């Protein structure tokens, strides 16, 4: 009985892919098992059968081309707006099980990595598949140090941006411009050259991000100090003063390093898909990650933690939490920082960031919004309305509080996200170019416009 139930569920799932009524096609299986090997589509009007191979729980969309329909609709297309159930690639980098609340990089749970590895280790893990030895880590650090300094013309670029330009807008432009300095970056089919460009991009990203911040708030430029480490040098460029040593809080450095680690990759999200899509035309990595940066700038992707802060400010006090949640249930407000497209359980990154938030706020300053956030989380997770809808805190719920406590404006929150996501973008870009099945991305569409018609004459259009 269990196998029959699984079979019916599978058939219903496949029927949802069909762009027209399912009676035209009757899915059936070669054998009634919970792990079928193929899928047969039966066309009742002709009796014709079409056999589709099943591999890793999926069918190849191009196999649907054998299901011939007629003159106007030659074959079946899968229709999936927003790619809710479409695998665009095979990847060995990141695994997510949203129902179980699992996120792993190359098989390692992210909450374990965040506790024992620094961000540079995570970069090598994403790129090469294994955590580095001490010798490999030192060599990698030296490679990054050699590429950390920006040229004078890149610094001048930021001075040319208008006052008030958003830091993410500056980052998107700067990443694309940076590629113009390296004409050899267009040779994307050379693995050694790809690696060289990846090192350059990763090394220079913190300097670009710091320039965007200091231009936005009107502060003078502070250069990198690679000997402080990736995160330490980044913080000095952000918060230091020209010509002075920057006394760094180890608590702050550890928190930022952990946040970068938690943001390093997240499978085929909007910005990573943008990097892959643009990179599929074999453009250089600078243009590819600039596309990812533009995608991340959107409020539905990288800007959600800013919305959480605005929500906490609106709530104002712990006493208002119950009324606020009631208004969310009534549809008058949205509960920001809860729920996720993939996770139907507690986001594992949110658990780590929750602890970081306690550490930072207890060290730097007392922020009443943390008490509001905790009360909001506790009340929502005890309410059947939110539990039944699988609305659990996500990565954005506490991260904005940390950045705010460090004195950064909300416009910078997504920039931190971008710095952390850079190694993941580059890992996917490189993996895509190594994939023998990779083709230039060119989705199909379902046309809903007028049927073929003749162009009217000028007199007929009067």
Legacy VTK file of the C-alpha trace (Angstrom):
# vtk DataFile Version 3.0
C-alpha trace
ASCII
DATASET POLYDATA
POINTS 462 float
0.000 0.000 0.000
2.860 2.389 0.804
4.400 1.791 -2.620
1.087 2.484 -4.360
0.713 5.721 -2.392
4.233 6.808 -3.397
3.431 5.996 -7.010
0.308 8.131 -6.991
2.181 11.022 -5.392
4.850 10.788 -8.055
2.267 10.747 -10.832
0.489 13.785 -9.395
3.832 15.603 -9.217
4.528 14.854 -12.866
1.056 15.907 -13.947
1.721 19.324 -12.428
4.471 19.810 -15.035
2.078 19.452 -17.960
0.969 22.754 -19.504
-2.411 21.344 -20.587
-5.115 19.102 -19.072
-3.752 15.755 -17.912
-6.473 13.569 -19.559
-4.494 13.849 -22.790
-1.679 11.936 -21.109
-1.925 9.170 -18.547
1.295 8.728 -16.566
2.072 5.168 -15.586
5.099 3.312 -14.296
7.105 0.406 -15.629
6.812 -1.158 -12.189
5.027 -0.119 -9.023
7.966 0.653 -6.757
8.788 3.656 -4.605
11.913 4.212 -6.724
10.775 3.861 -10.353
13.288 3.561 -13.157
11.172 5.071 -15.891
7.909 6.840 -16.567
5.519 5.973 -19.371
3.179 8.559 -20.814
0.188 7.021 -22.577
-1.681 9.010 -25.197
-5.255 7.688 -24.942
-6.434 8.949 -28.333
-3.762 7.008 -30.244
-2.586 4.425 -27.713
0.984 5.580 -28.281
3.383 5.168 -25.361
6.397 7.345 -24.562
9.015 6.045 -22.141
10.982 8.595 -20.102
14.020 7.546 -18.080
14.126 8.476 -14.397
17.511 9.291 -12.881
17.977 10.584 -9.327
14.249 11.232 -9.096
14.177 13.389 -12.209
13.429 13.236 -15.906
15.317 15.155 -18.548
13.169 17.938 -19.930
14.501 17.289 -23.432
13.098 13.722 -23.249
9.659 15.301 -23.376
10.411 16.213 -26.990
9.649 12.625 -27.986
6.037 13.164 -26.892
4.747 14.515 -30.192
1.483 16.448 -30.101
0.702 18.061 -33.413
1.406 20.965 -35.719
0.778 23.836 -33.293
2.211 22.088 -30.213
4.995 19.822 -31.508
5.938 18.379 -28.086
5.478 18.787 -24.341
7.276 21.577 -22.499
7.638 21.667 -18.708
6.198 24.896 -17.312
7.734 26.074 -14.030
7.562 29.845 -13.312
10.188 30.758 -10.730
11.771 27.287 -11.069
9.896 25.811 -8.108
10.673 22.228 -9.114
13.277 22.350 -11.876
16.901 21.271 -11.532
19.032 23.477 -13.789
22.323 21.681 -13.192
24.209 19.032 -11.267
26.419 20.368 -8.508
28.714 18.857 -5.882
29.093 22.040 -3.830
26.142 22.494 -1.485
23.335 20.255 -0.242
20.079 21.498 1.267
17.264 19.495 2.821
14.719 22.142 3.666
12.324 19.817 5.469
15.043 18.595 7.818
16.763 21.971 8.191
20.073 20.760 6.741
22.670 22.876 4.923
26.075 21.382 4.155
29.117 22.502 2.183
30.751 19.543 0.444
29.042 17.288 2.986
30.018 19.211 6.134
27.112 20.698 8.179
27.401 24.458 8.057
26.856 24.856 11.804
29.923 22.682 12.433
32.054 24.573 9.914
31.079 27.913 11.436
32.477 26.837 14.761
35.897 25.503 13.744
36.917 26.936 10.349
37.750 30.447 9.218
36.394 32.000 6.046
39.524 31.330 3.995
39.207 27.616 4.839
35.592 27.722 3.672
36.613 29.289 0.352
39.046 26.460 -0.365
36.467 23.885 0.709
33.912 25.265 -1.753
36.458 25.512 -4.558
38.421 22.290 -4.111
36.066 19.969 -2.247
38.166 19.473 0.894
39.263 21.513 3.886
42.876 22.647 3.476
45.922 21.411 5.330
47.890 24.053 7.243
50.360 24.308 4.351
47.571 24.716 1.787
45.854 27.319 3.951
49.067 29.330 4.282
49.748 29.197 0.536
46.180 30.303 -0.192
46.450 33.179 2.271
49.628 34.320 0.555
47.932 34.215 -2.852
45.107 36.380 -1.527
47.565 38.788 0.102
49.408 39.269 -3.191
46.188 40.392 -4.887
44.558 42.364 -2.052
45.549 45.900 -3.101
43.449 47.849 -5.600
44.979 50.116 -8.220
44.592 53.880 -7.924
42.122 54.077 -10.792
39.758 51.663 -9.039
39.860 53.883 -5.944
39.114 56.897 -8.152
36.142 55.064 -9.638
34.299 55.267 -6.321
34.927 58.997 -6.075
33.051 59.356 -9.372
29.823 57.887 -7.983
27.187 60.483 -7.038
26.589 61.287 -3.379
24.106 58.888 -1.857
24.718 56.097 -4.392
23.720 52.775 -2.864
26.730 50.624 -1.900
25.327 47.650 -3.829
24.962 49.779 -6.951
28.602 50.799 -6.589
29.632 47.163 -6.069
27.791 45.943 -9.160
29.489 48.549 -11.324
32.915 48.128 -9.728
32.986 44.353 -10.204
32.277 44.765 -13.914
34.847 47.548 -14.280
37.466 45.467 -12.471
37.275 42.929 -15.282
38.398 45.545 -17.791
41.789 45.604 -16.083
42.406 41.947 -16.879
41.918 41.211 -20.606
43.177 37.667 -20.012
40.050 36.991 -17.941
38.140 36.262 -21.162
40.040 32.969 -21.538
37.571 31.107 -19.359
38.335 27.681 -20.809
41.846 27.650 -19.326
41.588 26.154 -15.788
44.776 27.854 -14.559
43.582 31.228 -15.799
40.170 30.712 -14.190
41.846 30.032 -10.866
43.980 33.153 -11.207
40.901 35.315 -11.807
39.034 33.662 -8.915
41.899 34.521 -6.554
41.911 38.123 -7.786
38.185 38.548 -7.353
38.072 37.001 -3.905
41.092 39.016 -2.733
39.825 42.381 -3.991
36.167 42.038 -3.002
36.664 43.258 0.613
38.566 46.329 -0.610
35.787 47.156 -3.073
33.148 46.684 -0.369
35.052 48.921 2.044
35.413 51.617 -0.626
31.663 51.478 -1.275
30.960 51.909 2.440
33.400 54.753 3.017
32.180 56.568 -0.110
28.589 56.167 1.096
29.282 57.615 4.568
31.935 60.135 3.430
35.047 58.699 5.073
38.602 58.666 3.676
40.045 55.476 2.198
41.866 52.957 4.398
43.989 50.340 2.646
44.174 46.591 3.321
46.470 44.876 5.813
46.559 41.247 4.598
48.626 40.118 7.586
45.500 40.662 9.719
43.730 37.879 7.841
40.851 38.129 5.372
38.227 39.258 7.876
40.606 41.327 10.002
41.846 43.309 7.000
38.242 43.781 5.847
37.218 45.223 9.224
40.229 47.553 9.271
39.295 48.916 5.826
35.739 49.427 7.023
36.271 50.868 10.512
39.901 51.991 10.750
41.464 55.418 10.349
44.141 56.303 7.790
47.643 55.929 9.181
46.528 54.405 12.485
46.516 50.869 13.811
43.082 49.363 14.155
42.453 47.648 17.482
40.179 44.831 16.608
37.735 43.086 18.908
38.208 39.332 18.582
34.509 38.865 19.309
33.591 41.123 16.409
36.106 39.535 14.068
34.891 36.036 14.924
31.262 37.081 14.426
31.874 38.668 11.018
34.001 35.712 9.911
31.183 33.354 10.916
28.576 35.447 9.104
30.675 35.346 5.936
30.910 31.567 6.310
27.147 31.189 6.728
26.542 33.255 3.594
29.232 31.570 1.489
26.868 29.422 -0.581
23.256 28.377 -0.718
22.766 26.195 -3.764
20.872 27.593 -6.798
19.475 30.798 -5.293
18.591 33.812 -7.435
22.059 35.417 -7.463
23.961 32.146 -7.953
21.633 31.233 -10.798
22.305 34.659 -12.297
26.060 34.007 -12.131
25.610 30.646 -13.824
23.201 31.987 -16.451
25.456 34.850 -17.464
28.560 32.659 -17.217
26.990 30.081 -19.533
27.741 32.438 -22.429
31.445 32.036 -21.444
31.766 35.637 -20.354
34.510 36.563 -17.890
33.970 35.985 -14.142
33.842 39.713 -13.347
30.769 40.223 -15.520
29.246 37.016 -14.149
29.565 37.996 -10.489
28.419 41.541 -11.297
25.179 39.926 -12.480
24.994 38.025 -9.199
25.545 41.244 -7.279
22.703 42.933 -9.168
20.395 40.021 -8.349
21.374 40.074 -4.686
20.530 43.784 -4.468
16.817 43.006 -4.794
14.746 43.227 -1.588
13.418 39.693 -2.061
16.952 38.284 -1.943
19.663 40.196 -0.105
17.702 42.964 1.569
15.448 41.012 3.901
17.499 41.665 7.061
16.909 45.395 6.639
13.160 44.703 6.596
13.525 42.769 9.868
15.059 45.804 11.590
12.280 48.020 10.294
9.748 45.534 11.696
11.425 45.453 15.125
11.488 49.245 15.186
7.788 49.283 14.365
6.957 46.851 17.186
8.848 49.087 19.586
8.519 47.114 22.834
8.101 43.526 23.959
4.594 44.361 25.145
3.503 44.969 21.526
4.624 41.556 20.216
1.268 39.815 20.695
-0.700 42.567 18.947
1.809 42.607 16.101
1.514 38.853 15.542
-2.274 39.151 15.608
-2.070 41.763 12.865
0.153 39.387 10.847
-2.416 36.617 11.182
-5.116 39.048 10.069
-3.113 39.854 6.944
-2.456 43.476 7.894
1.307 43.043 8.346
4.058 40.632 7.298
6.262 38.695 9.691
9.708 39.488 8.290
12.649 37.122 8.833
10.404 34.062 9.118
9.908 31.427 6.433
12.037 30.496 3.458
11.503 29.278 -0.086
13.545 26.135 0.682
13.510 25.633 4.461
10.335 24.233 6.009
12.138 23.858 9.315
14.448 26.051 11.399
17.138 27.517 9.120
20.415 26.042 10.500
22.188 29.333 9.816
19.681 31.200 11.982
20.567 29.053 14.999
24.230 30.042 14.715
23.507 33.726 14.109
21.189 33.835 17.119
24.144 32.950 19.360
26.407 35.444 17.597
23.862 38.166 18.187
23.952 37.515 21.936
27.760 37.660 21.938
27.988 40.896 19.969
25.271 42.781 21.824
26.583 41.725 25.224
30.051 42.950 24.210
29.269 46.180 22.373
25.957 47.567 23.535
22.570 46.667 24.887
20.004 46.787 22.086
16.354 46.491 23.189
15.508 45.143 19.749
17.194 41.863 20.682
14.658 41.392 23.481
11.866 42.139 21.014
13.304 39.664 18.512
13.557 36.931 21.137
10.030 37.532 22.365
8.752 37.557 18.785
10.521 34.294 17.975
9.270 32.594 21.144
5.675 33.698 20.584
5.613 32.761 16.895
7.098 29.305 17.499
4.396 28.644 20.099
1.552 29.701 17.806
-0.147 27.006 15.714
-0.854 29.570 12.993
2.843 30.039 12.221
3.848 26.451 13.032
1.273 25.000 10.622
2.632 27.269 7.884
6.194 26.179 8.678
7.288 29.742 9.379
10.568 29.508 11.276
13.300 32.152 11.712
15.637 32.383 8.733
19.169 33.710 8.239
17.969 37.316 8.038
16.161 37.438 11.368
19.177 38.191 13.585
21.943 39.208 11.153
20.713 42.782 10.740
20.892 43.309 14.500
24.590 42.409 14.445
25.440 44.785 11.598
23.384 47.536 13.205
25.143 47.045 16.552
28.490 47.529 14.793
27.291 50.894 13.506
26.683 50.001 9.872
23.718 51.565 8.031
21.093 49.211 6.578
22.381 49.894 3.054
25.541 47.967 3.949
23.834 44.788 5.144
23.559 43.287 1.655
27.179 44.200 0.932
28.276 41.920 3.779
26.053 39.221 2.272
27.767 39.746 -1.090
31.300 39.526 0.352
30.389 36.226 1.984
28.698 34.862 -1.152
31.617 35.632 -3.497
33.431 32.272 -3.046
30.179 30.418 -3.666
29.496 32.360 -6.860
33.000 31.629 -8.094
32.763 27.948 -7.149
29.573 27.594 -9.197
30.989 29.593 -12.104
34.028 27.316 -12.231
31.992 24.123 -11.781
29.653 25.160 -14.593
32.540 25.623 -17.029
33.907 22.185 -16.124
30.534 20.511 -16.704
30.516 18.680 -20.079
26.717 18.957 -20.202
26.727 22.731 -19.817
25.046 24.718 -22.587
24.300 28.407 -22.925
21.136 29.065 -20.935
18.169 29.597 -23.200
14.776 28.804 -21.578
11.660 28.202 -23.630
8.341 29.969 -23.109
4.640 29.330 -23.482
3.389 31.840 -26.023
0.035 33.431 -25.216
-0.135 36.217 -27.796
-2.152 36.537 -31.043
-2.151 33.774 -33.620
-0.180 34.275 -36.843
-1.706 37.148 -38.821
-1.001 39.452 -41.771
0.294 42.990 -41.265
-2.451 45.496 -42.153
-1.759 48.209 -44.663
-1.375 51.842 -43.612
-4.878 52.655 -44.869
-6.346 49.753 -42.890
-4.808 51.095 -39.675
-6.497 54.502 -39.969
LINES 1 463
462 0 1 2 3 4 5 6 7 8 9 10 11 12 13 14 15 16 17 18 19 20 21 22 23 24 25 26 27 28 29 30 31 32 33 34 35 36 37 38 39 40 41 42 43 44 45 46 47 48 49 50 51 52 53 54 55 56 57 58 59 60 61 62 63 64 65 66 67 68 69 70 71 72 73 74 75 76 77 78 79 80 81 82 83 84 85 86 87 88 89 90 91 92 93 94 95 96 97 98 99 100 101 102 103 104 105 106 107 108 109 110 111 112 113 114 115 116 117 118 119 120 121 122 123 124 125 126 127 128 129 130 131 132 133 134 135 136 137 138 139 140 141 142 143 144 145 146 147 148 149 150 151 152 153 154 155 156 157 158 159 160 161 162 163 164 165 166 167 168 169 170 171 172 173 174 175 176 177 178 179 180 181 182 183 184 185 186 187 188 189 190 191 192 193 194 195 196 197 198 199 200 201 202 203 204 205 206 207 208 209 210 211 212 213 214 215 216 217 218 219 220 221 222 223 224 225 226 227 228 229 230 231 232 233 234 235 236 237 238 239 240 241 242 243 244 245 246 247 248 249 250 251 252 253 254 255 256 257 258 259 260 261 262 263 264 265 266 267 268 269 270 271 272 273 274 275 276 277 278 279 280 281 282 283 284 285 286 287 288 289 290 291 292 293 294 295 296 297 298 299 300 301 302 303 304 305 306 307 308 309 310 311 312 313 314 315 316 317 318 319 320 321 322 323 324 325 326 327 328 329 330 331 332 333 334 335 336 337 338 339 340 341 342 343 344 345 346 347 348 349 350 351 352 353 354 355 356 357 358 359 360 361 362 363 364 365 366 367 368 369 370 371 372 373 374 375 376 377 378 379 380 381 382 383 384 385 386 387 388 389 390 391 392 393 394 395 396 397 398 399 400 401 402 403 404 405 406 407 408 409 410 411 412 413 414 415 416 417 418 419 420 421 422 423 424 425 426 427 428 429 430 431 432 433 434 435 436 437 438 439 440 441 442 443 444 445 446 447 448 449 450 451 452 453 454 455 456 457 458 459 460 461
